[in-house]
Each structure stands twice: as C-alpha cells, then as structure tokens.
C-alpha cells in the first residue's frame, strides 16, 4: 500500500516533517518514507489534504471502567464512584467495557494502549479482558493488577498471572503479536510496605514489565533513590502520576532511563500535591521520557488530541514561581509524548511510535479541510491546537484498517454500545441510590 501525497509528521528525529510525502507499506511494515516513491502495483491510499502521523500511544488507561465514564456527579467524584461500583463488575462487564474502550480509542487515532487493570477480580475477569483484546484490533500491553479494595496488608497472588502468561503469552506476545503482558502493582498509596515489597519482588523475579501509581497527593510514596538501590528502576518500570517528585527523584529517573506517564486531566483534577504544571515543566527541562495518558474515562476522555492540548496549554512557566526560568512545553514535544515516548515507555520503541522504515504500519490520517481545522498551516501546530477525533479519517494498525473514510471498520459499534449500556445500567442499579438510573 502506498499512502500518497499527505503532509507527513514522522516524529522520527532524522526525517522530521515532510510537507508532502509518501509512506510505503508492505505486509504491515513501513518500508519507505519520502517524496514520489515508486510503488508500481501497490494499492494507493490518497492522503491529499491530510496529515499523516504515527498512531497515538496511550500509556495509562483503566479500561475495565470505560462503561462507568458517567458514574461521577457533583459531590460524588471519581474515587467515591469507583468504591461504589468496582466490586459489582462481572466478567461480561469487563469484556464489554474493554471492547467499548478499544473502539473509542481506535476512532480517536490511538493505535497502542496500556490497559492498566487495577481491578482484576478473578481469572474469568482476566480472560474477559483478553477476549476483548483478541477482538479489539489494537496494539496493547495488558497489565494484570490487584482486586480493587483488597486488604492493604495482603500481597497480590501471582498464580493467575502465571496462568495467563502460559496460556496466552507463551511466545512472548498474543493475538498476532499485538498484545504483550505486564503487571500493575498498588504502590505504597494502596498497600502496606511488606505487601508492596512482596508484590515488586514477585513481578521482577518473573521478568515482567511493571507499572506503578507514584502518587498525586501527599505523602510522597515513591523515593526514586530507594527504588534505584533496590534495582527497581529502568526501562521496564513505568511510573504514573509522579506529581510529588522532587528534583532529586527526577535526576535518578533520568540517570536510570525510567519512563513516566503523565495524565494531564487527572493530575489537575485528582492531584493535591501542589502544582502539577510545575512538575511537568521540571520533567520537561530535564529531558525525561514523559508519555501521555488519559487515566480513566470518568476523569478524561480517551482523546489524545485533547490530552496533548492540555499538556501544551499548562506547560508554561509562571513568573514569581520556581518555574520562571524553565522552558515551556512546545507543540513538537507534546507530539513526541503522545507517540514515540509512549511507544518507548511500553518497550515498543522499535515497533511503533514514529513513521520510520522498519517499524510496523500504525498510521493515522487527519483531514485538514474540516471547518475546525481549515485553513491549513504548520502541521504540528494543527494536530495539537485544532484536531479532534472527528477529523480522523483513517487509522491503520499493523497495516490493517480499523477506521476508513471516517467510519470504524472491523467493529460492530451498535452492538458494542448496546451491550455496554446494558452492563452500565445493571451496575448502576446494583449500586443503589447513589447511582439511580434516570427514568
């Protein structure tokens, strides 16, 4: 397939932006990027009037709760809604919720997601999520997690992690190589120190990538120097919400190459550790490998265009504060966060995240003639400042269409929405008066 004649934002540090270029794909792999490529006999995908970009990578998404996006209310915020409903999800609800989330992500140009399950209630729940991934067409990490509201003093039982690894991931990946396995641990904000140490030892002894909520609120629960001494840091450890990080912590992360996930909406809405904008600016100034994420859909939409905009909008120094001399976060930087940095954070930097020959063809085509984007201008600015999921014309994952001509393909959207609605109604009803469904 030849993707021809678009403005190509490669996010490749060598290739940069091609005002007009072609991308040649063969057997799901990018084989060439340039001007006027010769590809006689190839299927031509006309990208005239469009921006061609790498697919977004969302590095932190609690997909089991996608169907609970509208459970929150004034006086009934995220954590209250989660406590009231998390124990009520049945395996079928997990399947429906994850499939809903995957379809939403594909529609918005996300081609890779970190499914951070922080409520793996049973082996059947894990199987239900993986069934959704088998059908969901996107590249992903499935991070097996704890049971929500379990005792702080009890370590996570890794027996089913081992079962899932052997059953689904014996070759290293699953579902045509699209999905790989990780584990999410609670961290000290949700577990006692002995339980947390046991969880970390269990995960790292298995050689699996691990993800940790680092804490948006006091007290500071992650001491990066201590983590380094224990041998916990490095490319296979992903820290999210590290709003409480000190400069000394960030220096350790830079030295060890430990990736970070930043969820702009969540850091502001749920964080109480001070100014999250200042933390992002310090991370940016140190050149840390920050990626972007949406957290849960009841906090922010699975819309990486909006996520980039919030990161860009808040990434400015304020006079009279310690951020005054720090560089602002620019358009190109947030594009890297949303694509290449995300791929690297999930260990997929050689697979996706940029339009580079040899990588898999995870591509997004964005129309520039729509009323909210036109008239065209600098393409990186356009993607961050103006584009929305409604402008996403085409999405390819591994060279296969998941959205084409503005419509999702490969998903029965009507069925997905109908079944998610049924599960949502059942959970809200079971939760009682706090979530009474409308008449």
PyMOL commands that set and color helices and strands:
alter all, ss='L'
color gray80, all
select helices_A, chain A and resi 63-68+78-88+91-107+123-136+159-168+193-205+224-229+247-256+264-270+276-285+304-314+331-338+340-345+379-385+389-391+413-435
alter helices_A, ss='H'
color red, helices_A
select strands_A, chain A and resi 2-9+17-26+29-34+44-46+50-54+56-61+110-116+139-144+179-185+209-213+237-240+259-262+290-292+363-367+392-397+400-404+407-408
alter strands_A, ss='S'
color yellow, strands_A
deselect
rebuild
show_as cartoon
